[in-house]
Amino acid sequence: MGSTRYVSDIKVINNNQEIIYNYLSNFENLSKYVNEGLLSKMTEQVPQIQISNFESDADSCRFQISGMGLAEIRIIEREPVKNIKIGSSGSMPVGITFWIQLLPVSAYETKLRLTLDADMSMMIKMLVNKKLEEGINRLADMLAMLPYK
């Protein structure tokens, strides 16, 4: 198994850093977006992988992946208003550590950057490398467009 790092482009969100941090550091805020269409979009992109039974609480989310079993991601560290660190567990064939980094530009502008470290076999990397390179920026775009409140 080898670790590969994927880093998104920097996105600018027209909102306050603290509001964005408070929203993203609670997985319950994201569950409605996942259940309302993100799962179907993921299935369209990678039809070999079916994700179902998504559920979340403030610190974690769990879901079934067809042929792989239960997967879980959990917030493992919060650095208030700056950084959210997320790790994986469960039966996923890829171990991940994921960071959401926030940096203020002004009172109502915040830069967002995502970093993903994926620990995977060379075989899996050959299958998913391009999708992860594209996916990290799509996820950053999606997070930049959320209605932060």
URNORGI-V210821 format. One record per residue. N is the residue number from 1. SS is DSSP state (H for helix, E for strand, - for the rest). NEAR is the number of other C-alpha atoms within 12 Angstrom. Layout:
# URNORGI-V210821
n->N ss->SS near->NEAR
n->N ss->SS near->NEAR
This chain:
# URNORGI-V210821
n->1 ss->- near->14
n->2 ss->E near->16
n->3 ss->E near->19
n->4 ss->E near->27
n->5 ss->E near->23
n->6 ss->E near->29
n->7 ss->E near->28
n->8 ss->- near->30
n->9 ss->- near->22
n->10 ss->- near->25
n->11 ss->E near->30
n->12 ss->E near->27
n->13 ss->E near->32
n->14 ss->- near->24
n->15 ss->- near->30
n->16 ss->- near->26
n->17 ss->H near->32
n->18 ss->H near->27
n->19 ss->H near->26
n->20 ss->H near->39
n->21 ss->H near->33
n->22 ss->H near->26
n->23 ss->H near->27
n->24 ss->H near->38
n->25 ss->- near->34
n->26 ss->- near->24
n->27 ss->H near->28
n->28 ss->H near->24
n->29 ss->H near->27
n->30 ss->H near->30
n->31 ss->H near->26
n->32 ss->H near->17
n->33 ss->H near->22
n->34 ss->H near->28
n->35 ss->H near->22
n->36 ss->H near->13
n->37 ss->H near->18
n->38 ss->H near->23
n->39 ss->H near->25
n->40 ss->H near->18
n->41 ss->H near->21
n->42 ss->H near->24
n->43 ss->H near->17
n->44 ss->H near->14
n->45 ss->H near->19
n->46 ss->- near->20
n->47 ss->- near->14
n->48 ss->- near->15
n->49 ss->- near->21
n->50 ss->- near->24
n->51 ss->E near->30
n->52 ss->E near->25
n->53 ss->E near->20
n->54 ss->E near->29
n->55 ss->E near->26
n->56 ss->E near->25
n->57 ss->- near->20
n->58 ss->- near->21
n->59 ss->- near->26
n->60 ss->E near->30
n->61 ss->E near->31
n->62 ss->E near->29
n->63 ss->E near->29
n->64 ss->E near->23
n->65 ss->E near->26
n->66 ss->- near->19
n->67 ss->- near->15
n->68 ss->- near->19
n->69 ss->E near->20
n->70 ss->E near->24
n->71 ss->E near->30
n->72 ss->E near->34
n->73 ss->E near->31
n->74 ss->E near->30
n->75 ss->E near->30
n->76 ss->E near->23
n->77 ss->E near->20
n->78 ss->E near->24
n->79 ss->E near->20
n->80 ss->- near->21
n->81 ss->- near->25
n->82 ss->- near->27
n->83 ss->E near->30
n->84 ss->E near->33
n->85 ss->E near->31
n->86 ss->E near->33
n->87 ss->E near->30
n->88 ss->E near->29
n->89 ss->E near->23
n->90 ss->E near->22
n->91 ss->- near->20
n->92 ss->- near->27
n->93 ss->- near->25
n->94 ss->- near->32
n->95 ss->E near->28
n->96 ss->E near->32
n->97 ss->E near->30
n->98 ss->E near->32
n->99 ss->E near->34
n->100 ss->E near->39
n->101 ss->E near->35
n->102 ss->E near->38
n->103 ss->E near->29
n->104 ss->E near->26
n->105 ss->E near->18
n->106 ss->E near->15
n->107 ss->- near->16
n->108 ss->- near->18
n->109 ss->E near->21
n->110 ss->E near->29
n->111 ss->E near->34
n->112 ss->E near->40
n->113 ss->E near->32
n->114 ss->E near->36
n->115 ss->E near->32
n->116 ss->E near->33
n->117 ss->E near->27
n->118 ss->E near->32
n->119 ss->E near->26
n->120 ss->E near->23
n->121 ss->- near->19
n->122 ss->H near->17
n->123 ss->H near->14
n->124 ss->H near->22
n->125 ss->H near->23
n->126 ss->H near->13
n->127 ss->H near->16
n->128 ss->H near->25
n->129 ss->H near->25
n->130 ss->H near->17
n->131 ss->H near->19
n->132 ss->H near->30
n->133 ss->H near->25
n->134 ss->H near->18
n->135 ss->H near->25
n->136 ss->H near->31
n->137 ss->H near->25
n->138 ss->H near->25
n->139 ss->H near->32
n->140 ss->H near->32
n->141 ss->H near->22
n->142 ss->H near->25
n->143 ss->H near->36
n->144 ss->H near->31
n->145 ss->H near->18
n->146 ss->- near->22
n->147 ss->- near->17
n->148 ss->- near->23
n->149 ss->- near->15
